[in-house]
Amino acid sequence: MEFAELILTPKLDGVLLYDQLNDRPIDGTLCITGHHLILSTRKEGAQELWLLHQNIDLVERKPNIVNNILEGGTIILKCKDLRIIALKISSPQEYFNISNSIEQLSNLEETRMLYPFFYIPMYNILEDGYALYRPEQEFGKLLANGDNEWRLTTVNGAYQVCPTYGAKLVVARSITDEQIVQSAAFRDGGRFPVLSYRHANGAAMLRSAQPLAGPGVTKRCRADEAILNAVLGRSKKGFIFDTWAKGKSSTTETDQHYSQWKKVTRPIGQFSSVSALLDSFIKLMEACNDVQCSSDKWLARLELSGWLGYVLNALNGACVVAQCLDQEGSPVLVHGGKGLDTTLVVTSLVQIILNPDSRTIRGLQALIDREWLQGGYPFSTRHKHSCYTPTNQRRKSSSATFLLFLDCVYQLYAQFPCSFEYDHRLLVTLFEHSYFSQYGTFLGDCERDRVQLKVTTRTTSLWSHLNRPEVVKSLLNPLYEPNPAVIWPSVAPISIVLWSELYTRWSIDQSQLKINFGHIQALVSREKDLRSRVVKLRRQLSELQREYQQQQQQQHQQQQLGRSEKNGNTGDDTDDPGADGDEESVSSDALGSSK
């Protein structure tokens, strides 16, 4: 298939563009390429529209019919970055051509036809983002800490043991590859327990899927029990943390066979399908886009969406796991459902709470790469549709799990604004690129898919872009002060806030927030300059004091030398009052007397 076959009208003048924040439309020329929708205008100061087709979530048509005659119409584009854009076209034929082209181009099924495979960066790539956070490097950190209880296994090298796991995984050294294969057959999707995080006190956090359930399924797996017991160490007990709802969809380990493991259930939501998260997100955005409703109605709709409740539950669950690791010093196994969604939310949040490195830009990249990309989160499947696609038109496997994680990170950042090297801008960037991007980092559903697509050789990594000095500078938190301590967030309902920088940025003018943020940056920059000046002045003062002390010592030494010289001359005169002549006269008198 060629893109030209889908583009019936490549260029059209006189198109009116409407968006949510501008009352007046923009008149310009619309161009359609294989991957972009471009609207340019000759008006000075007017912004051009560059929209990736992959960003479009839904195309709605509103034909303009006058006296039963079609006179063009309006094409409403609802985007995955939460924007709503309207294009008004006066020609009936062009109206149909453009709307059909946009709808087909925004729903390409072939991954290799997406923009990342055609994008060529116009800058020098300083480092390959695909090679930054490989399992070997992450495993090397364990060895650097003197921890020899773990090993790197390649039992899943051909992705046959678990199709959603990576080729290299960290497991306990005492566990054999045969035991891993047996445990994989016991767990849903083959997702056997693997190391997710090792705390500073040695306590390990594992993640997996739930045990399989149903007729004919083995109720016990000794190899799986051995994997869990191998991480107990000196601890007398461990915790199995279930993030899924109670009911038929939730299965857990039997108490009889896992006697040293205590069960803890903290479901993020009472739902049987991951699509329930997207349903909640849809209701949230319906409320955020309705700027005309009363405050009481808006608050009621916000509560009805249940989204902030999911955020609260996720943070609460992460805190419980973090306490088991940090305060109890006990190992924890986290699972829920297939171990692809709520499990990854909790394990990722635990690391941000406990590990200060995860609060840096590169640390967050490593966390996402390790937990979400290598952990097999199906980005292409989950993010095929977003909050504007009607339920009957989207896949049941669509979800907003990764957004839930980012929202929880935002809550931590809002409560500890000085402990994060990055701010909300990086989180918004990650949200956008996870749905549509010119980079290949979030392509595919797992590592196996990305290997088959040859993503590492045919596309550019998002990390390569974000780690460029000029880009990193734009994502830094001006209030950041490195905090090596554990951060314990408040999980009281009153502490959870709406992420307005994301959810309402296209419906409510954010210019004042940007101005305020600019003032903060200027104040912090001035404070840094003043601190630098103080340090410089203190250094100069120290040098002057040192020079003054040296001069004082030299002056004192000179005075001491002067006194000693003066005292030395006075002593000679006293001892020899007659000098040489007197000595001779004394001698002659003595000789004379003897004669």
GIPE-V909156 format. One record per run of one state. SS is the DSSP state (~ for helix, > for strand, _ for the rest). FROM is the first residue (numbers start at 1). TO is the last residue. Records with the same first field share a line. If there is no record, write none. Layout:
SS = FROM-TO ; FROM-TO
This chain:
_ = 1-2 ; 7-10 ; 20-25 ; 33-35 ; 41-48 ; 67-68 ; 80-83 ; 90-91 ; 106-110 ; 114-114 ; 118-128 ; 132-134 ; 145-149 ; 154-168 ; 173-176 ; 191-193 ; 199-203 ; 208-210 ; 212-221 ; 230-237 ; 243-260 ; 266-274 ; 290-294 ; 306-306 ; 327-331 ; 336-341 ; 355-355 ; 360-360 ; 374-378 ; 383-390 ; 394-400 ; 416-421 ; 423-423 ; 436-446 ; 454-454 ; 459-461 ; 467-468 ; 477-492 ; 496-499 ; 504-510 ; 576-578 ; 595-595
~ = 3-6 ; 53-55 ; 92-105 ; 111-113 ; 115-117 ; 129-131 ; 135-144 ; 177-186 ; 188-190 ; 222-229 ; 275-289 ; 295-305 ; 307-326 ; 342-354 ; 356-359 ; 361-373 ; 379-382 ; 391-393 ; 401-415 ; 424-435 ; 447-453 ; 455-458 ; 462-466 ; 469-475 ; 493-495 ; 500-503 ; 511-575 ; 579-594
> = 11-19 ; 26-32 ; 36-40 ; 49-52 ; 56-66 ; 69-79 ; 84-89 ; 150-153 ; 169-172 ; 187-187 ; 194-198 ; 204-207 ; 211-211 ; 238-242 ; 261-265 ; 332-335 ; 422-422 ; 476-476
